[in-house]
Amino acid sequence: VIEPLRVKIQEIDSAAEVAGMILRIDDVIASKKSPPPPPGGGEHGHGGGMGGMGGMGGMPPGMGM
């Protein structure tokens, strides 16, 4: 009779501990969300790199035709 009571108490303690961990994890996730980007500036979906630099490749000077 005593052992089942101990098991139930342990189960309740474990469940309370797990619930506390879940709440802590939720708080950490909610506080780590990145801030929104500033309005009006920033990236506009361009592919990166150096735009408008066409024709910059090829042979070094003096090595051409």
PDBQT receptor file of N, H, CA, C and O in Angstrom, charges set to zero:
ATOM      1  N   VAL A   1       0.839  -1.196   0.000  1.00  0.00    +0.000 N 
ATOM      2  CA  VAL A   1       0.000   0.000   0.000  1.00  0.00    +0.000 C 
ATOM      3  C   VAL A   1       0.876   1.250   0.000  1.00  0.00    +0.000 C 
ATOM      4  O   VAL A   1       0.523   2.249  -0.627  1.00  0.00    +0.000 OA
ATOM      5  N   ILE A   2       1.998   1.206   0.686  1.00  0.00    +0.000 N 
ATOM      6  H   ILE A   2       2.284   0.395   1.195  1.00  0.00    +0.000 HD
ATOM      7  CA  ILE A   2       2.861   2.384   0.787  1.00  0.00    +0.000 C 
ATOM      8  C   ILE A   2       3.590   2.635  -0.535  1.00  0.00    +0.000 C 
ATOM      9  O   ILE A   2       3.744   3.789  -0.936  1.00  0.00    +0.000 OA
ATOM     10  N   GLU A   3       4.028   1.607  -1.200  1.00  0.00    +0.000 N 
ATOM     11  H   GLU A   3       3.903   0.670  -0.874  1.00  0.00    +0.000 HD
ATOM     12  CA  GLU A   3       4.791   1.780  -2.441  1.00  0.00    +0.000 C 
ATOM     13  C   GLU A   3       3.987   2.474  -3.542  1.00  0.00    +0.000 C 
ATOM     14  O   GLU A   3       4.524   3.386  -4.171  1.00  0.00    +0.000 OA
ATOM     15  N   PRO A   4       2.737   2.100  -3.813  1.00  0.00    +0.000 N 
ATOM     16  CA  PRO A   4       1.991   2.820  -4.841  1.00  0.00    +0.000 C 
ATOM     17  C   PRO A   4       1.824   4.311  -4.530  1.00  0.00    +0.000 C 
ATOM     18  O   PRO A   4       1.810   5.130  -5.449  1.00  0.00    +0.000 OA
ATOM     19  N   LEU A   5       1.700   4.670  -3.271  1.00  0.00    +0.000 N 
ATOM     20  H   LEU A   5       1.711   4.005  -2.524  1.00  0.00    +0.000 HD
ATOM     21  CA  LEU A   5       1.594   6.083  -2.908  1.00  0.00    +0.000 C 
ATOM     22  C   LEU A   5       2.901   6.803  -3.236  1.00  0.00    +0.000 C 
ATOM     23  O   LEU A   5       2.880   7.921  -3.751  1.00  0.00    +0.000 OA
ATOM     24  N   ARG A   6       4.023   6.177  -2.945  1.00  0.00    +0.000 N 
ATOM     25  H   ARG A   6       4.040   5.268  -2.527  1.00  0.00    +0.000 HD
ATOM     26  CA  ARG A   6       5.320   6.782  -3.269  1.00  0.00    +0.000 C 
ATOM     27  C   ARG A   6       5.468   6.972  -4.779  1.00  0.00    +0.000 C 
ATOM     28  O   ARG A   6       5.984   7.993  -5.232  1.00  0.00    +0.000 OA
ATOM     29  N   VAL A   7       5.022   6.001  -5.542  1.00  0.00    +0.000 N 
ATOM     30  H   VAL A   7       4.603   5.171  -5.174  1.00  0.00    +0.000 HD
ATOM     31  CA  VAL A   7       5.106   6.091  -6.998  1.00  0.00    +0.000 C 
ATOM     32  C   VAL A   7       4.253   7.246  -7.498  1.00  0.00    +0.000 C 
ATOM     33  O   VAL A   7       4.679   8.005  -8.369  1.00  0.00    +0.000 OA
ATOM     34  N   LYS A   8       3.056   7.381  -6.955  1.00  0.00    +0.000 N 
ATOM     35  H   LYS A   8       2.710   6.764  -6.248  1.00  0.00    +0.000 HD
ATOM     36  CA  LYS A   8       2.173   8.478  -7.377  1.00  0.00    +0.000 C 
ATOM     37  C   LYS A   8       2.765   9.834  -7.023  1.00  0.00    +0.000 C 
ATOM     38  O   LYS A   8       2.683  10.775  -7.813  1.00  0.00    +0.000 OA
ATOM     39  N   ILE A   9       3.356   9.937  -5.848  1.00  0.00    +0.000 N 
ATOM     40  H   ILE A   9       3.422   9.173  -5.207  1.00  0.00    +0.000 HD
ATOM     41  CA  ILE A   9       3.981  11.201  -5.447  1.00  0.00    +0.000 C 
ATOM     42  C   ILE A   9       5.146  11.524  -6.383  1.00  0.00    +0.000 C 
ATOM     43  O   ILE A   9       5.309  12.673  -6.795  1.00  0.00    +0.000 OA
ATOM     44  N   GLN A  10       5.950  10.528  -6.717  1.00  0.00    +0.000 N 
ATOM     45  H   GLN A  10       5.818   9.595  -6.382  1.00  0.00    +0.000 HD
ATOM     46  CA  GLN A  10       7.073  10.735  -7.643  1.00  0.00    +0.000 C 
ATOM     47  C   GLN A  10       6.576  11.158  -9.021  1.00  0.00    +0.000 C 
ATOM     48  O   GLN A  10       7.167  12.034  -9.652  1.00  0.00    +0.000 OA
ATOM     49  N   GLU A  11       5.494  10.542  -9.491  1.00  0.00    +0.000 N 
ATOM     50  H   GLU A  11       5.014   9.830  -8.978  1.00  0.00    +0.000 HD
ATOM     51  CA  GLU A  11       4.935  10.909 -10.798  1.00  0.00    +0.000 C 
ATOM     52  C   GLU A  11       4.455  12.350 -10.804  1.00  0.00    +0.000 C 
ATOM     53  O   GLU A  11       4.681  13.076 -11.772  1.00  0.00    +0.000 OA
ATOM     54  N   ILE A  12       3.792  12.769  -9.731  1.00  0.00    +0.000 N 
ATOM     55  H   ILE A  12       3.608  12.179  -8.945  1.00  0.00    +0.000 HD
ATOM     56  CA  ILE A  12       3.300  14.151  -9.658  1.00  0.00    +0.000 C 
ATOM     57  C   ILE A  12       4.472  15.122  -9.597  1.00  0.00    +0.000 C 
ATOM     58  O   ILE A  12       4.451  16.159 -10.260  1.00  0.00    +0.000 OA
ATOM     59  N   ASP A  13       5.504  14.794  -8.803  1.00  0.00    +0.000 N 
ATOM     60  H   ASP A  13       5.522  13.952  -8.264  1.00  0.00    +0.000 HD
ATOM     61  CA  ASP A  13       6.691  15.656  -8.734  1.00  0.00    +0.000 C 
ATOM     62  C   ASP A  13       7.373  15.774 -10.101  1.00  0.00    +0.000 C 
ATOM     63  O   ASP A  13       7.774  16.863 -10.511  1.00  0.00    +0.000 OA
ATOM     64  N   SER A  14       7.497  14.654 -10.794  1.00  0.00    +0.000 N 
ATOM     65  H   SER A  14       7.171  13.769 -10.461  1.00  0.00    +0.000 HD
ATOM     66  CA  SER A  14       8.131  14.667 -12.117  1.00  0.00    +0.000 C 
ATOM     67  C   SER A  14       7.317  15.471 -13.117  1.00  0.00    +0.000 C 
ATOM     68  O   SER A  14       7.878  16.224 -13.914  1.00  0.00    +0.000 OA
ATOM     69  N   ALA A  15       6.003  15.319 -13.082  1.00  0.00    +0.000 N 
ATOM     70  H   ALA A  15       5.548  14.707 -12.435  1.00  0.00    +0.000 HD
ATOM     71  CA  ALA A  15       5.145  16.069 -13.999  1.00  0.00    +0.000 C 
ATOM     72  C   ALA A  15       5.242  17.568 -13.736  1.00  0.00    +0.000 C 
ATOM     73  O   ALA A  15       5.267  18.359 -14.679  1.00  0.00    +0.000 OA
ATOM     74  N   ALA A  16       5.298  17.964 -12.474  1.00  0.00    +0.000 N 
ATOM     75  H   ALA A  16       5.278  17.322 -11.708  1.00  0.00    +0.000 HD
ATOM     76  CA  ALA A  16       5.425  19.384 -12.140  1.00  0.00    +0.000 C 
ATOM     77  C   ALA A  16       6.774  19.926 -12.613  1.00  0.00    +0.000 C 
ATOM     78  O   ALA A  16       6.854  21.050 -13.108  1.00  0.00    +0.000 OA
ATOM     79  N   GLU A  17       7.826  19.131 -12.460  1.00  0.00    +0.000 N 
ATOM     80  H   GLU A  17       7.761  18.218 -12.057  1.00  0.00    +0.000 HD
ATOM     81  CA  GLU A  17       9.148  19.558 -12.913  1.00  0.00    +0.000 C 
ATOM     82  C   GLU A  17       9.191  19.723 -14.431  1.00  0.00    +0.000 C 
ATOM     83  O   GLU A  17       9.759  20.693 -14.933  1.00  0.00    +0.000 OA
ATOM     84  N   VAL A  18       8.601  18.796 -15.153  1.00  0.00    +0.000 N 
ATOM     85  H   VAL A  18       8.140  18.008 -14.745  1.00  0.00    +0.000 HD
ATOM     86  CA  VAL A  18       8.565  18.875 -16.615  1.00  0.00    +0.000 C 
ATOM     87  C   VAL A  18       7.758  20.088 -17.062  1.00  0.00    +0.000 C 
ATOM     88  O   VAL A  18       8.155  20.784 -17.997  1.00  0.00    +0.000 OA
ATOM     89  N   ALA A  19       6.633  20.346 -16.407  1.00  0.00    +0.000 N 
ATOM     90  H   ALA A  19       6.310  19.781 -15.648  1.00  0.00    +0.000 HD
ATOM     91  CA  ALA A  19       5.819  21.518 -16.763  1.00  0.00    +0.000 C 
ATOM     92  C   ALA A  19       6.615  22.806 -16.561  1.00  0.00    +0.000 C 
ATOM     93  O   ALA A  19       6.532  23.720 -17.380  1.00  0.00    +0.000 OA
ATOM     94  N   GLY A  20       7.381  22.882 -15.479  1.00  0.00    +0.000 N 
ATOM     95  H   GLY A  20       7.449  22.139 -14.813  1.00  0.00    +0.000 HD
ATOM     96  CA  GLY A  20       8.220  24.057 -15.241  1.00  0.00    +0.000 C 
ATOM     97  C   GLY A  20       9.286  24.221 -16.309  1.00  0.00    +0.000 C 
ATOM     98  O   GLY A  20       9.557  25.339 -16.748  1.00  0.00    +0.000 OA
ATOM     99  N   MET A  21       9.897  23.113 -16.736  1.00  0.00    +0.000 N 
ATOM    100  H   MET A  21       9.677  22.205 -16.379  1.00  0.00    +0.000 HD
ATOM    101  CA  MET A  21      10.907  23.180 -17.803  1.00  0.00    +0.000 C 
ATOM    102  C   MET A  21      10.299  23.670 -19.108  1.00  0.00    +0.000 C 
ATOM    103  O   MET A  21      10.901  24.483 -19.808  1.00  0.00    +0.000 OA
ATOM    104  N   ILE A  22       9.113  23.180 -19.436  1.00  0.00    +0.000 N 
ATOM    105  H   ILE A  22       8.624  22.519 -18.867  1.00  0.00    +0.000 HD
ATOM    106  CA  ILE A  22       8.454  23.598 -20.679  1.00  0.00    +0.000 C 
ATOM    107  C   ILE A  22       8.170  25.091 -20.647  1.00  0.00    +0.000 C 
ATOM    108  O   ILE A  22       8.376  25.784 -21.643  1.00  0.00    +0.000 OA
ATOM    109  N   LEU A  23       7.699  25.592 -19.510  1.00  0.00    +0.000 N 
ATOM    110  H   LEU A  23       7.531  25.029 -18.701  1.00  0.00    +0.000 HD
ATOM    111  CA  LEU A  23       7.424  27.027 -19.410  1.00  0.00    +0.000 C 
ATOM    112  C   LEU A  23       8.707  27.840 -19.536  1.00  0.00    +0.000 C 
ATOM    113  O   LEU A  23       8.703  28.898 -20.164  1.00  0.00    +0.000 OA
ATOM    114  N   ARG A  24       9.805  27.364 -18.949  1.00  0.00    +0.000 N 
ATOM    115  H   ARG A  24       9.808  26.504 -18.438  1.00  0.00    +0.000 HD
ATOM    116  CA  ARG A  24      11.074  28.076 -19.071  1.00  0.00    +0.000 C 
ATOM    117  C   ARG A  24      11.557  28.098 -20.513  1.00  0.00    +0.000 C 
ATOM    118  O   ARG A  24      12.034  29.125 -20.995  1.00  0.00    +0.000 OA
ATOM    119  N   ILE A  25      11.436  26.977 -21.198  1.00  0.00    +0.000 N 
ATOM    120  H   ILE A  25      11.048  26.142 -20.806  1.00  0.00    +0.000 HD
ATOM    121  CA  ILE A  25      11.862  26.911 -22.597  1.00  0.00    +0.000 C 
ATOM    122  C   ILE A  25      11.016  27.850 -23.450  1.00  0.00    +0.000 C 
ATOM    123  O   ILE A  25      11.546  28.522 -24.334  1.00  0.00    +0.000 OA
ATOM    124  N   ASP A  26       9.716  27.907 -23.199  1.00  0.00    +0.000 N 
ATOM    125  H   ASP A  26       9.285  27.361 -22.480  1.00  0.00    +0.000 HD
ATOM    126  CA  ASP A  26       8.852  28.831 -23.940  1.00  0.00    +0.000 C 
ATOM    127  C   ASP A  26       9.276  30.273 -23.719  1.00  0.00    +0.000 C 
ATOM    128  O   ASP A  26       9.273  31.069 -24.658  1.00  0.00    +0.000 OA
ATOM    129  N   ASP A  27       9.642  30.621 -22.481  1.00  0.00    +0.000 N 
ATOM    130  H   ASP A  27       9.644  29.974 -21.718  1.00  0.00    +0.000 HD
ATOM    131  CA  ASP A  27      10.095  31.981 -22.202  1.00  0.00    +0.000 C 
ATOM    132  C   ASP A  27      11.388  32.301 -22.941  1.00  0.00    +0.000 C 
ATOM    133  O   ASP A  27      11.539  33.400 -23.474  1.00  0.00    +0.000 OA
ATOM    134  N   VAL A  28      12.319  31.356 -22.979  1.00  0.00    +0.000 N 
ATOM    135  H   VAL A  28      12.197  30.464 -22.546  1.00  0.00    +0.000 HD
ATOM    136  CA  VAL A  28      13.590  31.576 -23.676  1.00  0.00    +0.000 C 
ATOM    137  C   VAL A  28      13.348  31.765 -25.165  1.00  0.00    +0.000 C 
ATOM    138  O   VAL A  28      13.928  32.660 -25.779  1.00  0.00    +0.000 OA
ATOM    139  N   ILE A  29      12.501  30.935 -25.748  1.00  0.00    +0.000 N 
ATOM    140  H   ILE A  29      12.030  30.207 -25.249  1.00  0.00    +0.000 HD
ATOM    141  CA  ILE A  29      12.210  31.047 -27.182  1.00  0.00    +0.000 C 
ATOM    142  C   ILE A  29      11.532  32.371 -27.485  1.00  0.00    +0.000 C 
ATOM    143  O   ILE A  29      11.864  33.019 -28.478  1.00  0.00    +0.000 OA
ATOM    144  N   ALA A  30      10.591  32.785 -26.653  1.00  0.00    +0.000 N 
ATOM    145  H   ALA A  30      10.320  32.258 -25.846  1.00  0.00    +0.000 HD
ATOM    146  CA  ALA A  30       9.877  34.041 -26.890  1.00  0.00    +0.000 C 
ATOM    147  C   ALA A  30      10.808  35.243 -26.757  1.00  0.00    +0.000 C 
ATOM    148  O   ALA A  30      10.635  36.227 -27.476  1.00  0.00    +0.000 OA
ATOM    149  N   SER A  31      11.789  35.188 -25.859  1.00  0.00    +0.000 N 
ATOM    150  H   SER A  31      11.930  34.388 -25.276  1.00  0.00    +0.000 HD
ATOM    151  CA  SER A  31      12.682  36.331 -25.668  1.00  0.00    +0.000 C 
ATOM    152  C   SER A  31      13.780  36.393 -26.715  1.00  0.00    +0.000 C 
ATOM    153  O   SER A  31      14.396  37.446 -26.881  1.00  0.00    +0.000 OA
ATOM    154  N   LYS A  32      14.051  35.299 -27.431  1.00  0.00    +0.000 N 
ATOM    155  H   LYS A  32      13.551  34.444 -27.296  1.00  0.00    +0.000 HD
ATOM    156  CA  LYS A  32      15.120  35.286 -28.426  1.00  0.00    +0.000 C 
ATOM    157  C   LYS A  32      14.637  35.573 -29.834  1.00  0.00    +0.000 C 
ATOM    158  O   LYS A  32      15.429  35.468 -30.772  1.00  0.00    +0.000 OA
ATOM    159  N   LYS A  33      13.391  35.927 -30.026  1.00  0.00    +0.000 N 
ATOM    160  H   LYS A  33      12.748  36.013 -29.265  1.00  0.00    +0.000 HD
ATOM    161  CA  LYS A  33      12.923  36.249 -31.376  1.00  0.00    +0.000 C 
ATOM    162  C   LYS A  33      13.649  37.497 -31.847  1.00  0.00    +0.000 C 
ATOM    163  O   LYS A  33      13.817  38.453 -31.090  1.00  0.00    +0.000 OA
ATOM    164  N   SER A  34      14.076  37.483 -33.096  1.00  0.00    +0.000 N 
ATOM    165  H   SER A  34      13.940  36.706 -33.711  1.00  0.00    +0.000 HD
ATOM    166  CA  SER A  34      14.838  38.604 -33.626  1.00  0.00    +0.000 C 
ATOM    167  C   SER A  34      13.928  39.814 -33.796  1.00  0.00    +0.000 C 
ATOM    168  O   SER A  34      12.751  39.668 -34.123  1.00  0.00    +0.000 OA
ATOM    169  N   PRO A  35      14.471  41.011 -33.575  1.00  0.00    +0.000 N 
ATOM    170  CA  PRO A  35      13.663  42.216 -33.751  1.00  0.00    +0.000 C 
ATOM    171  C   PRO A  35      13.318  42.416 -35.224  1.00  0.00    +0.000 C 
ATOM    172  O   PRO A  35      14.074  41.989 -36.097  1.00  0.00    +0.000 OA
ATOM    173  N   PRO A  36      12.202  43.050 -35.506  1.00  0.00    +0.000 N 
ATOM    174  CA  PRO A  36      11.820  43.268 -36.905  1.00  0.00    +0.000 C 
ATOM    175  C   PRO A  36      12.789  44.227 -37.591  1.00  0.00    +0.000 C 
ATOM    176  O   PRO A  36      13.374  45.080 -36.923  1.00  0.00    +0.000 OA
ATOM    177  N   PRO A  37      12.976  44.108 -38.914  1.00  0.00    +0.000 N 
ATOM    178  CA  PRO A  37      13.882  45.011 -39.628  1.00  0.00    +0.000 C 
ATOM    179  C   PRO A  37      13.336  46.435 -39.612  1.00  0.00    +0.000 C 
ATOM    180  O   PRO A  37      12.123  46.635 -39.541  1.00  0.00    +0.000 OA
ATOM    181  N   PRO A  38      14.225  47.423 -39.676  1.00  0.00    +0.000 N 
ATOM    182  CA  PRO A  38      13.759  48.810 -39.664  1.00  0.00    +0.000 C 
ATOM    183  C   PRO A  38      12.946  49.115 -40.920  1.00  0.00    +0.000 C 
ATOM    184  O   PRO A  38      13.265  48.618 -42.000  1.00  0.00    +0.000 OA
ATOM    185  N   PRO A  39      11.908  49.920 -40.788  1.00  0.00    +0.000 N 
ATOM    186  CA  PRO A  39      11.071  50.228 -41.957  1.00  0.00    +0.000 C 
ATOM    187  C   PRO A  39      11.807  51.111 -42.963  1.00  0.00    +0.000 C 
ATOM    188  O   PRO A  39      12.575  51.994 -42.579  1.00  0.00    +0.000 OA
ATOM    189  N   GLY A  40      11.569  50.869 -44.239  1.00  0.00    +0.000 N 
ATOM    190  H   GLY A  40      10.945  50.152 -44.551  1.00  0.00    +0.000 HD
ATOM    191  CA  GLY A  40      12.096  51.726 -45.293  1.00  0.00    +0.000 C 
ATOM    192  C   GLY A  40      13.475  51.346 -45.792  1.00  0.00    +0.000 C 
ATOM    193  O   GLY A  40      13.781  51.627 -46.951  1.00  0.00    +0.000 OA
ATOM    194  N   GLY A  41      14.303  50.741 -45.012  1.00  0.00    +0.000 N 
ATOM    195  H   GLY A  41      14.054  50.513 -44.071  1.00  0.00    +0.000 HD
ATOM    196  CA  GLY A  41      15.656  50.424 -45.444  1.00  0.00    +0.000 C 
ATOM    197  C   GLY A  41      15.858  48.938 -45.562  1.00  0.00    +0.000 C 
ATOM    198  O   GLY A  41      14.905  48.159 -45.583  1.00  0.00    +0.000 OA
ATOM    199  N   GLY A  42      17.101  48.562 -45.638  1.00  0.00    +0.000 N 
ATOM    200  H   GLY A  42      17.875  49.195 -45.621  1.00  0.00    +0.000 HD
ATOM    201  CA  GLY A  42      17.409  47.144 -45.649  1.00  0.00    +0.000 C 
ATOM    202  C   GLY A  42      17.400  46.555 -47.028  1.00  0.00    +0.000 C 
ATOM    203  O   GLY A  42      17.433  47.264 -48.034  1.00  0.00    +0.000 OA
ATOM    204  N   GLU A  43      17.355  45.245 -47.059  1.00  0.00    +0.000 N 
ATOM    205  H   GLU A  43      17.328  44.668 -46.242  1.00  0.00    +0.000 HD
ATOM    206  CA  GLU A  43      17.424  44.527 -48.323  1.00  0.00    +0.000 C 
ATOM    207  C   GLU A  43      16.077  44.525 -49.023  1.00  0.00    +0.000 C 
ATOM    208  O   GLU A  43      15.026  44.572 -48.384  1.00  0.00    +0.000 OA
ATOM    209  N   HIS A  44      16.128  44.469 -50.332  1.00  0.00    +0.000 N 
ATOM    210  H   HIS A  44      16.982  44.431 -50.851  1.00  0.00    +0.000 HD
ATOM    211  CA  HIS A  44      14.905  44.444 -51.134  1.00  0.00    +0.000 C 
ATOM    212  C   HIS A  44      14.848  43.192 -51.986  1.00  0.00    +0.000 C 
ATOM    213  O   HIS A  44      14.230  43.195 -53.050  1.00  0.00    +0.000 OA
ATOM    214  N   GLY A  45      15.473  42.137 -51.541  1.00  0.00    +0.000 N 
ATOM    215  H   GLY A  45      15.975  42.134 -50.676  1.00  0.00    +0.000 HD
ATOM    216  CA  GLY A  45      15.414  40.881 -52.266  1.00  0.00    +0.000 C 
ATOM    217  C   GLY A  45      16.419  40.759 -53.396  1.00  0.00    +0.000 C 
ATOM    218  O   GLY A  45      16.278  39.878 -54.244  1.00  0.00    +0.000 OA
ATOM    219  N   HIS A  46      17.429  41.616 -53.433  1.00  0.00    +0.000 N 
ATOM    220  H   HIS A  46      17.543  42.332 -52.744  1.00  0.00    +0.000 HD
ATOM    221  CA  HIS A  46      18.448  41.506 -54.474  1.00  0.00    +0.000 C 
ATOM    222  C   HIS A  46      19.334  40.311 -54.183  1.00  0.00    +0.000 C 
ATOM    223  O   HIS A  46      19.462  39.894 -53.032  1.00  0.00    +0.000 OA
ATOM    224  N   GLY A  47      19.932  39.772 -55.197  1.00  0.00    +0.000 N 
ATOM    225  H   GLY A  47      19.828  40.111 -56.132  1.00  0.00    +0.000 HD
ATOM    226  CA  GLY A  47      20.696  38.547 -55.063  1.00  0.00    +0.000 C 
ATOM    227  C   GLY A  47      22.072  38.707 -54.463  1.00  0.00    +0.000 C 
ATOM    228  O   GLY A  47      22.799  37.716 -54.405  1.00  0.00    +0.000 OA
ATOM    229  N   GLY A  48      22.475  39.837 -54.025  1.00  0.00    +0.000 N 
ATOM    230  H   GLY A  48      21.884  40.643 -54.072  1.00  0.00    +0.000 HD
ATOM    231  CA  GLY A  48      23.800  40.022 -53.458  1.00  0.00    +0.000 C 
ATOM    232  C   GLY A  48      24.832  40.188 -54.553  1.00  0.00    +0.000 C 
ATOM    233  O   GLY A  48      24.485  40.248 -55.733  1.00  0.00    +0.000 OA
ATOM    234  N   GLY A  49      26.079  40.261 -54.181  1.00  0.00    +0.000 N 
ATOM    235  H   GLY A  49      26.361  40.212 -53.223  1.00  0.00    +0.000 HD
ATOM    236  CA  GLY A  49      27.128  40.454 -55.167  1.00  0.00    +0.000 C 
ATOM    237  C   GLY A  49      27.257  41.925 -55.527  1.00  0.00    +0.000 C 
ATOM    238  O   GLY A  49      26.670  42.791 -54.878  1.00  0.00    +0.000 OA
ATOM    239  N   MET A  50      28.031  42.192 -56.567  1.00  0.00    +0.000 N 
ATOM    240  H   MET A  50      28.507  41.489 -57.094  1.00  0.00    +0.000 HD
ATOM    241  CA  MET A  50      28.252  43.573 -56.980  1.00  0.00    +0.000 C 
ATOM    242  C   MET A  50      27.509  43.823 -58.281  1.00  0.00    +0.000 C 
ATOM    243  O   MET A  50      27.975  43.447 -59.356  1.00  0.00    +0.000 OA
ATOM    244  N   GLY A  51      26.385  44.442 -58.180  1.00  0.00    +0.000 N 
ATOM    245  H   GLY A  51      26.006  44.747 -57.307  1.00  0.00    +0.000 HD
ATOM    246  CA  GLY A  51      25.589  44.739 -59.364  1.00  0.00    +0.000 C 
ATOM    247  C   GLY A  51      26.207  45.841 -60.202  1.00  0.00    +0.000 C 
ATOM    248  O   GLY A  51      26.911  46.703 -59.676  1.00  0.00    +0.000 OA
ATOM    249  N   GLY A  52      25.952  45.823 -61.494  1.00  0.00    +0.000 N 
ATOM    250  H   GLY A  52      25.380  45.123 -61.922  1.00  0.00    +0.000 HD
ATOM    251  CA  GLY A  52      26.440  46.885 -62.374  1.00  0.00    +0.000 C 
ATOM    252  C   GLY A  52      27.921  46.790 -62.679  1.00  0.00    +0.000 C 
ATOM    253  O   GLY A  52      28.503  47.768 -63.148  1.00  0.00    +0.000 OA
ATOM    254  N   MET A  53      28.542  45.677 -62.440  1.00  0.00    +0.000 N 
ATOM    255  H   MET A  53      28.070  44.882 -62.060  1.00  0.00    +0.000 HD
ATOM    256  CA  MET A  53      29.973  45.552 -62.668  1.00  0.00    +0.000 C 
ATOM    257  C   MET A  53      30.260  44.636 -63.859  1.00  0.00    +0.000 C 
ATOM    258  O   MET A  53      31.293  43.967 -63.884  1.00  0.00    +0.000 OA
ATOM    259  N   GLY A  54      29.383  44.598 -64.820  1.00  0.00    +0.000 N 
ATOM    260  H   GLY A  54      28.544  45.141 -64.800  1.00  0.00    +0.000 HD
ATOM    261  CA  GLY A  54      29.580  43.747 -65.982  1.00  0.00    +0.000 C 
ATOM    262  C   GLY A  54      30.811  44.137 -66.776  1.00  0.00    +0.000 C 
ATOM    263  O   GLY A  54      31.172  45.314 -66.814  1.00  0.00    +0.000 OA
ATOM    264  N   GLY A  55      31.459  43.177 -67.408  1.00  0.00    +0.000 N 
ATOM    265  H   GLY A  55      31.166  42.222 -67.377  1.00  0.00    +0.000 HD
ATOM    266  CA  GLY A  55      32.625  43.474 -68.234  1.00  0.00    +0.000 C 
ATOM    267  C   GLY A  55      33.907  43.630 -67.448  1.00  0.00    +0.000 C 
ATOM    268  O   GLY A  55      34.916  44.052 -68.014  1.00  0.00    +0.000 OA
ATOM    269  N   MET A  56      33.908  43.311 -66.184  1.00  0.00    +0.000 N 
ATOM    270  H   MET A  56      33.088  42.969 -65.725  1.00  0.00    +0.000 HD
ATOM    271  CA  MET A  56      35.110  43.480 -65.374  1.00  0.00    +0.000 C 
ATOM    272  C   MET A  56      36.010  42.243 -65.415  1.00  0.00    +0.000 C 
ATOM    273  O   MET A  56      37.123  42.283 -64.892  1.00  0.00    +0.000 OA
ATOM    274  N   GLY A  57      35.557  41.155 -66.020  1.00  0.00    +0.000 N 
ATOM    275  H   GLY A  57      34.652  41.123 -66.445  1.00  0.00    +0.000 HD
ATOM    276  CA  GLY A  57      36.375  39.947 -66.045  1.00  0.00    +0.000 C 
ATOM    277  C   GLY A  57      37.273  39.932 -67.268  1.00  0.00    +0.000 C 
ATOM    278  O   GLY A  57      37.421  40.946 -67.949  1.00  0.00    +0.000 OA
ATOM    279  N   GLY A  58      37.868  38.787 -67.545  1.00  0.00    +0.000 N 
ATOM    280  H   GLY A  58      37.747  37.963 -66.992  1.00  0.00    +0.000 HD
ATOM    281  CA  GLY A  58      38.677  38.654 -68.754  1.00  0.00    +0.000 C 
ATOM    282  C   GLY A  58      40.159  38.672 -68.468  1.00  0.00    +0.000 C 
ATOM    283  O   GLY A  58      40.600  38.396 -67.352  1.00  0.00    +0.000 OA
ATOM    284  N   MET A  59      40.930  39.003 -69.506  1.00  0.00    +0.000 N 
ATOM    285  H   MET A  59      40.572  39.227 -70.412  1.00  0.00    +0.000 HD
ATOM    286  CA  MET A  59      42.383  38.964 -69.425  1.00  0.00    +0.000 C 
ATOM    287  C   MET A  59      42.902  40.200 -68.691  1.00  0.00    +0.000 C 
ATOM    288  O   MET A  59      42.265  41.253 -68.723  1.00  0.00    +0.000 OA
ATOM    289  N   PRO A  60      44.056  40.075 -68.031  1.00  0.00    +0.000 N 
ATOM    290  CA  PRO A  60      44.674  41.240 -67.399  1.00  0.00    +0.000 C 
ATOM    291  C   PRO A  60      45.145  42.233 -68.465  1.00  0.00    +0.000 C 
ATOM    292  O   PRO A  60      45.325  41.847 -69.620  1.00  0.00    +0.000 OA
ATOM    293  N   PRO A  61      45.348  43.491 -68.105  1.00  0.00    +0.000 N 
ATOM    294  CA  PRO A  61      45.802  44.489 -69.083  1.00  0.00    +0.000 C 
ATOM    295  C   PRO A  61      47.132  44.075 -69.726  1.00  0.00    +0.000 C 
ATOM    296  O   PRO A  61      48.019  43.554 -69.050  1.00  0.00    +0.000 OA
ATOM    297  N   GLY A  62      47.256  44.310 -71.019  1.00  0.00    +0.000 N 
ATOM    298  H   GLY A  62      46.535  44.733 -71.567  1.00  0.00    +0.000 HD
ATOM    299  CA  GLY A  62      48.468  43.986 -71.757  1.00  0.00    +0.000 C 
ATOM    300  C   GLY A  62      48.524  42.553 -72.256  1.00  0.00    +0.000 C 
ATOM    301  O   GLY A  62      49.454  42.199 -72.980  1.00  0.00    +0.000 OA
ATOM    302  N   MET A  63      47.563  41.720 -71.893  1.00  0.00    +0.000 N 
ATOM    303  H   MET A  63      46.808  42.008 -71.305  1.00  0.00    +0.000 HD
ATOM    304  CA  MET A  63      47.566  40.326 -72.306  1.00  0.00    +0.000 C 
ATOM    305  C   MET A  63      46.546  40.085 -73.416  1.00  0.00    +0.000 C 
ATOM    306  O   MET A  63      46.397  38.958 -73.887  1.00  0.00    +0.000 OA
ATOM    307  N   GLY A  64      45.856  41.120 -73.828  1.00  0.00    +0.000 N 
ATOM    308  H   GLY A  64      45.978  42.036 -73.446  1.00  0.00    +0.000 HD
ATOM    309  CA  GLY A  64      44.811  40.976 -74.834  1.00  0.00    +0.000 C 
ATOM    310  C   GLY A  64      45.367  40.906 -76.234  1.00  0.00    +0.000 C 
ATOM    311  O   GLY A  64      46.567  40.705 -76.419  1.00  0.00    +0.000 OA
ATOM    312  N   MET A  65      44.506  41.068 -77.225  1.00  0.00    +0.000 N 
ATOM    313  H   MET A  65      43.530  41.231 -77.074  1.00  0.00    +0.000 HD
ATOM    314  CA  MET A  65      44.874  40.979 -78.635  1.00  0.00    +0.000 C 
ATOM    315  C   MET A  65      45.668  42.142 -78.998  1.00  0.00    +0.000 C 
ATOM    316  O   MET A  65      46.087  42.269 -80.149  1.00  0.00    +0.000 OA
TER     317      MET A  65
